[in-house]
Amino acid sequence: MTRTQFPEDCKRQGARENSAVLDQLAQRLEGRICVLGIGNRQRGDDAVGSVIAERITPSRGTVVIDAGVAPENHLERAVNADPDTVLMIDAVDFGAAPGALALLDWRNAKEGGLSTHALSLRMLGVYLDARTHANLEVLAVQPADVDVGHNLSRPVSEAANRVHAFFHRRH
């Protein structure tokens, strides 16, 4: 999970209704897709990227990687997928209601910040952009609870279900 990684003007995007965000995502996903789910399964809602990746069935044209807490260890697999679009899914505190979805521009992410994974979304984006030249998207899920030993909160679990259903409909 990343906390306050994006500037204030990006936080307003989190107020969008989740279905509108998924509609916008549908327009941005093109060609071969690599889904990179990021999350710590020991920290409640921080697991959401990994949980979503686990639920999505890979298909022709879609590679799904559960990168867990070390997405940097999975970057070459993402590069080798030769994607047209890379979708990074992560819990991000962007100041919205728990379970809210937002599409955030990785280029606006701050270099540092509190994160449960070693590389920031910006650093991941820089690497993937240089190696793949793919369209890079960040689907952020607003967490409610990232305490150790907790499960996904109800609003984040519902958001994960919506994202899973979105991908299921695409196949």
Biotite code that builds the C-alpha atoms (Angstrom):
import biotite.structure as struc

atoms = struc.array([
    struc.Atom([0.000, 0.000, 0.000], chain_id="A", res_id=1, res_name="MET", atom_name="CA", element="C"),
    struc.Atom([1.062, 3.502, -0.675], chain_id="A", res_id=2, res_name="THR", atom_name="CA", element="C"),
    struc.Atom([0.001, 6.390, 1.510], chain_id="A", res_id=3, res_name="ARG", atom_name="CA", element="C"),
    struc.Atom([-0.460, 9.910, 0.192], chain_id="A", res_id=4, res_name="THR", atom_name="CA", element="C"),
    struc.Atom([1.798, 9.106, -2.698], chain_id="A", res_id=5, res_name="GLN", atom_name="CA", element="C"),
    struc.Atom([-0.129, 11.295, -5.125], chain_id="A", res_id=6, res_name="PHE", atom_name="CA", element="C"),
    struc.Atom([-0.484, 15.073, -5.025], chain_id="A", res_id=7, res_name="PRO", atom_name="CA", element="C"),
    struc.Atom([-3.678, 16.722, -3.806], chain_id="A", res_id=8, res_name="GLU", atom_name="CA", element="C"),
    struc.Atom([-5.153, 17.255, -7.292], chain_id="A", res_id=9, res_name="ASP", atom_name="CA", element="C"),
    struc.Atom([-5.097, 13.489, -7.926], chain_id="A", res_id=10, res_name="CYS", atom_name="CA", element="C"),
    struc.Atom([-7.073, 12.820, -4.765], chain_id="A", res_id=11, res_name="LYS", atom_name="CA", element="C"),
    struc.Atom([-10.181, 14.430, -6.242], chain_id="A", res_id=12, res_name="ARG", atom_name="CA", element="C"),
    struc.Atom([-10.354, 11.639, -8.835], chain_id="A", res_id=13, res_name="GLN", atom_name="CA", element="C"),
    struc.Atom([-11.124, 9.167, -6.057], chain_id="A", res_id=14, res_name="GLY", atom_name="CA", element="C"),
    struc.Atom([-14.551, 10.700, -5.600], chain_id="A", res_id=15, res_name="ALA", atom_name="CA", element="C"),
    struc.Atom([-15.726, 9.185, -8.891], chain_id="A", res_id=16, res_name="ARG", atom_name="CA", element="C"),
    struc.Atom([-18.207, 6.386, -8.718], chain_id="A", res_id=17, res_name="GLU", atom_name="CA", element="C"),
    struc.Atom([-16.474, 3.021, -9.105], chain_id="A", res_id=18, res_name="ASN", atom_name="CA", element="C"),
    struc.Atom([-18.469, 2.066, -12.186], chain_id="A", res_id=19, res_name="SER", atom_name="CA", element="C"),
    struc.Atom([-17.365, 5.271, -13.929], chain_id="A", res_id=20, res_name="ALA", atom_name="CA", element="C"),
    struc.Atom([-13.739, 4.472, -13.095], chain_id="A", res_id=21, res_name="VAL", atom_name="CA", element="C"),
    struc.Atom([-14.133, 0.968, -14.537], chain_id="A", res_id=22, res_name="LEU", atom_name="CA", element="C"),
    struc.Atom([-15.758, 2.421, -17.663], chain_id="A", res_id=23, res_name="ASP", atom_name="CA", element="C"),
    struc.Atom([-12.766, 4.728, -18.033], chain_id="A", res_id=24, res_name="GLN", atom_name="CA", element="C"),
    struc.Atom([-10.410, 1.779, -17.481], chain_id="A", res_id=25, res_name="LEU", atom_name="CA", element="C"),
    struc.Atom([-12.161, -0.192, -20.229], chain_id="A", res_id=26, res_name="ALA", atom_name="CA", element="C"),
    struc.Atom([-11.338, 2.608, -22.664], chain_id="A", res_id=27, res_name="GLN", atom_name="CA", element="C"),
    struc.Atom([-7.666, 2.612, -21.639], chain_id="A", res_id=28, res_name="ARG", atom_name="CA", element="C"),
    struc.Atom([-6.997, -1.129, -21.833], chain_id="A", res_id=29, res_name="LEU", atom_name="CA", element="C"),
    struc.Atom([-5.724, -1.977, -25.276], chain_id="A", res_id=30, res_name="GLU", atom_name="CA", element="C"),
    struc.Atom([-3.987, -4.899, -26.934], chain_id="A", res_id=31, res_name="GLY", atom_name="CA", element="C"),
    struc.Atom([-2.046, -7.374, -24.826], chain_id="A", res_id=32, res_name="ARG", atom_name="CA", element="C"),
    struc.Atom([-2.571, -6.626, -21.139], chain_id="A", res_id=33, res_name="ILE", atom_name="CA", element="C"),
    struc.Atom([-0.340, -7.383, -18.178], chain_id="A", res_id=34, res_name="CYS", atom_name="CA", element="C"),
    struc.Atom([-2.095, -7.054, -14.822], chain_id="A", res_id=35, res_name="VAL", atom_name="CA", element="C"),
    struc.Atom([0.369, -6.531, -11.969], chain_id="A", res_id=36, res_name="LEU", atom_name="CA", element="C"),
    struc.Atom([-1.374, -7.024, -8.616], chain_id="A", res_id=37, res_name="GLY", atom_name="CA", element="C"),
    struc.Atom([0.553, -5.513, -5.712], chain_id="A", res_id=38, res_name="ILE", atom_name="CA", element="C"),
    struc.Atom([-0.212, -6.172, -2.062], chain_id="A", res_id=39, res_name="GLY", atom_name="CA", element="C"),
    struc.Atom([0.694, -7.545, 1.327], chain_id="A", res_id=40, res_name="ASN", atom_name="CA", element="C"),
    struc.Atom([-1.676, -10.352, 2.314], chain_id="A", res_id=41, res_name="ARG", atom_name="CA", element="C"),
    struc.Atom([-0.733, -9.923, 5.989], chain_id="A", res_id=42, res_name="GLN", atom_name="CA", element="C"),
    struc.Atom([-1.995, -6.327, 6.175], chain_id="A", res_id=43, res_name="ARG", atom_name="CA", element="C"),
    struc.Atom([-5.757, -6.218, 5.657], chain_id="A", res_id=44, res_name="GLY", atom_name="CA", element="C"),
    struc.Atom([-6.783, -4.062, 2.698], chain_id="A", res_id=45, res_name="ASP", atom_name="CA", element="C"),
    struc.Atom([-3.202, -3.782, 1.506], chain_id="A", res_id=46, res_name="ASP", atom_name="CA", element="C"),
    struc.Atom([-3.745, -7.259, 0.020], chain_id="A", res_id=47, res_name="ALA", atom_name="CA", element="C"),
    struc.Atom([-6.273, -5.995, -2.515], chain_id="A", res_id=48, res_name="VAL", atom_name="CA", element="C"),
    struc.Atom([-3.958, -5.909, -5.558], chain_id="A", res_id=49, res_name="GLY", atom_name="CA", element="C"),
    struc.Atom([-2.818, -9.476, -4.925], chain_id="A", res_id=50, res_name="SER", atom_name="CA", element="C"),
    struc.Atom([-6.363, -10.662, -4.214], chain_id="A", res_id=51, res_name="VAL", atom_name="CA", element="C"),
    struc.Atom([-7.656, -9.178, -7.466], chain_id="A", res_id=52, res_name="ILE", atom_name="CA", element="C"),
    struc.Atom([-4.756, -10.691, -9.430], chain_id="A", res_id=53, res_name="ALA", atom_name="CA", element="C"),
    struc.Atom([-5.483, -14.081, -7.895], chain_id="A", res_id=54, res_name="GLU", atom_name="CA", element="C"),
    struc.Atom([-9.138, -13.876, -8.966], chain_id="A", res_id=55, res_name="ARG", atom_name="CA", element="C"),
    struc.Atom([-8.544, -12.834, -12.579], chain_id="A", res_id=56, res_name="ILE", atom_name="CA", element="C"),
    struc.Atom([-8.306, -15.765, -14.953], chain_id="A", res_id=57, res_name="THR", atom_name="CA", element="C"),
    struc.Atom([-5.437, -15.265, -17.381], chain_id="A", res_id=58, res_name="PRO", atom_name="CA", element="C"),
    struc.Atom([-6.544, -15.522, -20.985], chain_id="A", res_id=59, res_name="SER", atom_name="CA", element="C"),
    struc.Atom([-5.196, -15.109, -24.447], chain_id="A", res_id=60, res_name="ARG", atom_name="CA", element="C"),
    struc.Atom([-3.903, -11.571, -24.504], chain_id="A", res_id=61, res_name="GLY", atom_name="CA", element="C"),
    struc.Atom([-3.946, -11.119, -20.723], chain_id="A", res_id=62, res_name="THR", atom_name="CA", element="C"),
    struc.Atom([-1.100, -12.052, -18.389], chain_id="A", res_id=63, res_name="VAL", atom_name="CA", element="C"),
    struc.Atom([-1.793, -11.762, -14.668], chain_id="A", res_id=64, res_name="VAL", atom_name="CA", element="C"),
    struc.Atom([0.987, -11.482, -12.107], chain_id="A", res_id=65, res_name="ILE", atom_name="CA", element="C"),
    struc.Atom([0.462, -11.513, -8.356], chain_id="A", res_id=66, res_name="ASP", atom_name="CA", element="C"),
    struc.Atom([3.556, -9.479, -7.472], chain_id="A", res_id=67, res_name="ALA", atom_name="CA", element="C"),
    struc.Atom([2.795, -9.370, -3.754], chain_id="A", res_id=68, res_name="GLY", atom_name="CA", element="C"),
    struc.Atom([5.076, -7.156, -1.678], chain_id="A", res_id=69, res_name="VAL", atom_name="CA", element="C"),
    struc.Atom([7.989, -7.356, -4.107], chain_id="A", res_id=70, res_name="ALA", atom_name="CA", element="C"),
    struc.Atom([6.776, -6.180, -7.527], chain_id="A", res_id=71, res_name="PRO", atom_name="CA", element="C"),
    struc.Atom([10.397, -5.480, -8.489], chain_id="A", res_id=72, res_name="GLU", atom_name="CA", element="C"),
    struc.Atom([10.952, -9.259, -8.517], chain_id="A", res_id=73, res_name="ASN", atom_name="CA", element="C"),
    struc.Atom([8.313, -9.675, -11.232], chain_id="A", res_id=74, res_name="HIS", atom_name="CA", element="C"),
    struc.Atom([9.224, -6.874, -13.613], chain_id="A", res_id=75, res_name="LEU", atom_name="CA", element="C"),
    struc.Atom([11.044, -9.055, -16.130], chain_id="A", res_id=76, res_name="GLU", atom_name="CA", element="C"),
    struc.Atom([8.047, -11.367, -16.337], chain_id="A", res_id=77, res_name="ARG", atom_name="CA", element="C"),
    struc.Atom([5.915, -8.302, -17.108], chain_id="A", res_id=78, res_name="ALA", atom_name="CA", element="C"),
    struc.Atom([8.421, -7.129, -19.735], chain_id="A", res_id=79, res_name="VAL", atom_name="CA", element="C"),
    struc.Atom([8.563, -10.602, -21.321], chain_id="A", res_id=80, res_name="ASN", atom_name="CA", element="C"),
    struc.Atom([4.778, -10.584, -21.667], chain_id="A", res_id=81, res_name="ALA", atom_name="CA", element="C"),
    struc.Atom([5.325, -7.907, -24.351], chain_id="A", res_id=82, res_name="ASP", atom_name="CA", element="C"),
    struc.Atom([2.255, -5.955, -23.201], chain_id="A", res_id=83, res_name="PRO", atom_name="CA", element="C"),
    struc.Atom([0.563, -3.044, -24.908], chain_id="A", res_id=84, res_name="ASP", atom_name="CA", element="C"),
    struc.Atom([-0.931, -2.082, -21.543], chain_id="A", res_id=85, res_name="THR", atom_name="CA", element="C"),
    struc.Atom([0.353, -2.689, -18.009], chain_id="A", res_id=86, res_name="VAL", atom_name="CA", element="C"),
    struc.Atom([-2.224, -2.290, -15.249], chain_id="A", res_id=87, res_name="LEU", atom_name="CA", element="C"),
    struc.Atom([-0.792, -1.972, -11.744], chain_id="A", res_id=88, res_name="MET", atom_name="CA", element="C"),
    struc.Atom([-3.406, -2.569, -9.032], chain_id="A", res_id=89, res_name="ILE", atom_name="CA", element="C"),
    struc.Atom([-2.529, -1.424, -5.520], chain_id="A", res_id=90, res_name="ASP", atom_name="CA", element="C"),
    struc.Atom([-4.049, -0.122, -2.316], chain_id="A", res_id=91, res_name="ALA", atom_name="CA", element="C"),
    struc.Atom([-3.380, 3.618, -2.305], chain_id="A", res_id=92, res_name="VAL", atom_name="CA", element="C"),
    struc.Atom([-4.472, 6.119, 0.296], chain_id="A", res_id=93, res_name="ASP", atom_name="CA", element="C"),
    struc.Atom([-5.709, 8.913, -1.950], chain_id="A", res_id=94, res_name="PHE", atom_name="CA", element="C"),
    struc.Atom([-8.120, 10.388, 0.586], chain_id="A", res_id=95, res_name="GLY", atom_name="CA", element="C"),
    struc.Atom([-11.405, 8.894, -0.641], chain_id="A", res_id=96, res_name="ALA", atom_name="CA", element="C"),
    struc.Atom([-13.997, 6.658, 0.980], chain_id="A", res_id=97, res_name="ALA", atom_name="CA", element="C"),
    struc.Atom([-12.851, 3.067, 1.663], chain_id="A", res_id=98, res_name="PRO", atom_name="CA", element="C"),
    struc.Atom([-13.314, 0.887, -1.399], chain_id="A", res_id=99, res_name="GLY", atom_name="CA", element="C"),
    struc.Atom([-13.244, 3.804, -3.840], chain_id="A", res_id=100, res_name="ALA", atom_name="CA", element="C"),
    struc.Atom([-11.431, 3.185, -7.098], chain_id="A", res_id=101, res_name="LEU", atom_name="CA", element="C"),
    struc.Atom([-9.330, 5.708, -8.992], chain_id="A", res_id=102, res_name="ALA", atom_name="CA", element="C"),
    struc.Atom([-7.153, 5.700, -12.054], chain_id="A", res_id=103, res_name="LEU", atom_name="CA", element="C"),
    struc.Atom([-4.024, 7.578, -11.114], chain_id="A", res_id=104, res_name="LEU", atom_name="CA", element="C"),
    struc.Atom([-1.177, 8.694, -13.341], chain_id="A", res_id=105, res_name="ASP", atom_name="CA", element="C"),
    struc.Atom([2.021, 6.971, -12.211], chain_id="A", res_id=106, res_name="TRP", atom_name="CA", element="C"),
    struc.Atom([4.036, 9.973, -13.420], chain_id="A", res_id=107, res_name="ARG", atom_name="CA", element="C"),
    struc.Atom([2.381, 12.132, -10.749], chain_id="A", res_id=108, res_name="ASN", atom_name="CA", element="C"),
    struc.Atom([3.434, 9.826, -7.940], chain_id="A", res_id=109, res_name="ALA", atom_name="CA", element="C"),
    struc.Atom([6.059, 11.107, -5.580], chain_id="A", res_id=110, res_name="LYS", atom_name="CA", element="C"),
    struc.Atom([9.408, 9.310, -5.585], chain_id="A", res_id=111, res_name="GLU", atom_name="CA", element="C"),
    struc.Atom([9.330, 8.336, -1.933], chain_id="A", res_id=112, res_name="GLY", atom_name="CA", element="C"),
    struc.Atom([6.636, 8.018, 0.633], chain_id="A", res_id=113, res_name="GLY", atom_name="CA", element="C"),
    struc.Atom([5.379, 5.377, 2.991], chain_id="A", res_id=114, res_name="LEU", atom_name="CA", element="C"),
    struc.Atom([4.879, 2.115, 1.157], chain_id="A", res_id=115, res_name="SER", atom_name="CA", element="C"),
    struc.Atom([4.688, -1.567, 2.001], chain_id="A", res_id=116, res_name="THR", atom_name="CA", element="C"),
    struc.Atom([6.716, -2.483, -1.076], chain_id="A", res_id=117, res_name="HIS", atom_name="CA", element="C"),
    struc.Atom([10.301, -1.569, -1.872], chain_id="A", res_id=118, res_name="ALA", atom_name="CA", element="C"),
    struc.Atom([9.764, 0.391, -5.081], chain_id="A", res_id=119, res_name="LEU", atom_name="CA", element="C"),
    struc.Atom([7.251, 3.200, -5.406], chain_id="A", res_id=120, res_name="SER", atom_name="CA", element="C"),
    struc.Atom([4.624, 3.052, -8.139], chain_id="A", res_id=121, res_name="LEU", atom_name="CA", element="C"),
    struc.Atom([6.542, 5.833, -9.869], chain_id="A", res_id=122, res_name="ARG", atom_name="CA", element="C"),
    struc.Atom([9.780, 3.837, -9.933], chain_id="A", res_id=123, res_name="MET", atom_name="CA", element="C"),
    struc.Atom([7.905, 0.777, -11.189], chain_id="A", res_id=124, res_name="LEU", atom_name="CA", element="C"),
    struc.Atom([6.351, 2.971, -13.877], chain_id="A", res_id=125, res_name="GLY", atom_name="CA", element="C"),
    struc.Atom([9.683, 4.443, -14.939], chain_id="A", res_id=126, res_name="VAL", atom_name="CA", element="C"),
    struc.Atom([11.162, 0.968, -15.347], chain_id="A", res_id=127, res_name="TYR", atom_name="CA", element="C"),
    struc.Atom([8.163, -0.523, -17.148], chain_id="A", res_id=128, res_name="LEU", atom_name="CA", element="C"),
    struc.Atom([7.815, 2.506, -19.411], chain_id="A", res_id=129, res_name="ASP", atom_name="CA", element="C"),
    struc.Atom([11.461, 2.285, -20.451], chain_id="A", res_id=130, res_name="ALA", atom_name="CA", element="C"),
    struc.Atom([11.396, -1.482, -20.998], chain_id="A", res_id=131, res_name="ARG", atom_name="CA", element="C"),
    struc.Atom([7.948, -1.972, -22.546], chain_id="A", res_id=132, res_name="THR", atom_name="CA", element="C"),
    struc.Atom([6.841, 1.392, -23.978], chain_id="A", res_id=133, res_name="HIS", atom_name="CA", element="C"),
    struc.Atom([3.370, 0.157, -22.997], chain_id="A", res_id=134, res_name="ALA", atom_name="CA", element="C"),
    struc.Atom([0.449, 2.233, -21.833], chain_id="A", res_id=135, res_name="ASN", atom_name="CA", element="C"),
    struc.Atom([0.820, 2.206, -18.024], chain_id="A", res_id=136, res_name="LEU", atom_name="CA", element="C"),
    struc.Atom([-2.198, 2.509, -15.756], chain_id="A", res_id=137, res_name="GLU", atom_name="CA", element="C"),
    struc.Atom([-2.574, 2.496, -11.968], chain_id="A", res_id=138, res_name="VAL", atom_name="CA", element="C"),
    struc.Atom([-5.874, 1.268, -10.564], chain_id="A", res_id=139, res_name="LEU", atom_name="CA", element="C"),
    struc.Atom([-5.869, 2.459, -6.973], chain_id="A", res_id=140, res_name="ALA", atom_name="CA", element="C"),
    struc.Atom([-8.177, 1.084, -4.298], chain_id="A", res_id=141, res_name="VAL", atom_name="CA", element="C"),
    struc.Atom([-8.725, 3.220, -1.193], chain_id="A", res_id=142, res_name="GLN", atom_name="CA", element="C"),
    struc.Atom([-8.036, 1.038, 1.869], chain_id="A", res_id=143, res_name="PRO", atom_name="CA", element="C"),
    struc.Atom([-9.902, 1.194, 5.161], chain_id="A", res_id=144, res_name="ALA", atom_name="CA", element="C"),
    struc.Atom([-7.736, -1.052, 7.345], chain_id="A", res_id=145, res_name="ASP", atom_name="CA", element="C"),
    struc.Atom([-4.135, -2.119, 6.774], chain_id="A", res_id=146, res_name="VAL", atom_name="CA", element="C"),
    struc.Atom([-3.491, -3.572, 10.209], chain_id="A", res_id=147, res_name="ASP", atom_name="CA", element="C"),
    struc.Atom([-1.453, -6.750, 10.447], chain_id="A", res_id=148, res_name="VAL", atom_name="CA", element="C"),
    struc.Atom([-3.526, -9.923, 10.653], chain_id="A", res_id=149, res_name="GLY", atom_name="CA", element="C"),
    struc.Atom([-6.772, -8.431, 9.329], chain_id="A", res_id=150, res_name="HIS", atom_name="CA", element="C"),
    struc.Atom([-8.737, -9.535, 6.269], chain_id="A", res_id=151, res_name="ASN", atom_name="CA", element="C"),
    struc.Atom([-10.041, -7.264, 3.535], chain_id="A", res_id=152, res_name="LEU", atom_name="CA", element="C"),
    struc.Atom([-12.616, -4.818, 4.875], chain_id="A", res_id=153, res_name="SER", atom_name="CA", element="C"),
    struc.Atom([-16.121, -5.071, 3.455], chain_id="A", res_id=154, res_name="ARG", atom_name="CA", element="C"),
    struc.Atom([-15.896, -1.991, 1.169], chain_id="A", res_id=155, res_name="PRO", atom_name="CA", element="C"),
    struc.Atom([-12.523, -3.060, -0.229], chain_id="A", res_id=156, res_name="VAL", atom_name="CA", element="C"),
    struc.Atom([-13.744, -6.632, -0.714], chain_id="A", res_id=157, res_name="SER", atom_name="CA", element="C"),
    struc.Atom([-16.743, -5.273, -2.637], chain_id="A", res_id=158, res_name="GLU", atom_name="CA", element="C"),
    struc.Atom([-14.431, -3.149, -4.791], chain_id="A", res_id=159, res_name="ALA", atom_name="CA", element="C"),
    struc.Atom([-12.261, -6.209, -5.480], chain_id="A", res_id=160, res_name="ALA", atom_name="CA", element="C"),
    struc.Atom([-15.384, -8.121, -6.539], chain_id="A", res_id=161, res_name="ASN", atom_name="CA", element="C"),
    struc.Atom([-16.330, -5.320, -8.959], chain_id="A", res_id=162, res_name="ARG", atom_name="CA", element="C"),
    struc.Atom([-12.868, -5.313, -10.530], chain_id="A", res_id=163, res_name="VAL", atom_name="CA", element="C"),
    struc.Atom([-12.940, -9.108, -10.844], chain_id="A", res_id=164, res_name="HIS", atom_name="CA", element="C"),
    struc.Atom([-16.384, -8.954, -12.492], chain_id="A", res_id=165, res_name="ALA", atom_name="CA", element="C"),
    struc.Atom([-15.081, -6.266, -14.864], chain_id="A", res_id=166, res_name="PHE", atom_name="CA", element="C"),
    struc.Atom([-12.300, -8.591, -16.069], chain_id="A", res_id=167, res_name="PHE", atom_name="CA", element="C"),
    struc.Atom([-14.640, -11.583, -16.190], chain_id="A", res_id=168, res_name="HIS", atom_name="CA", element="C"),
    struc.Atom([-16.954, -9.649, -18.556], chain_id="A", res_id=169, res_name="ARG", atom_name="CA", element="C"),
    struc.Atom([-13.996, -8.729, -20.791], chain_id="A", res_id=170, res_name="ARG", atom_name="CA", element="C"),
    struc.Atom([-13.252, -12.404, -21.540], chain_id="A", res_id=171, res_name="HIS", atom_name="CA", element="C"),
])
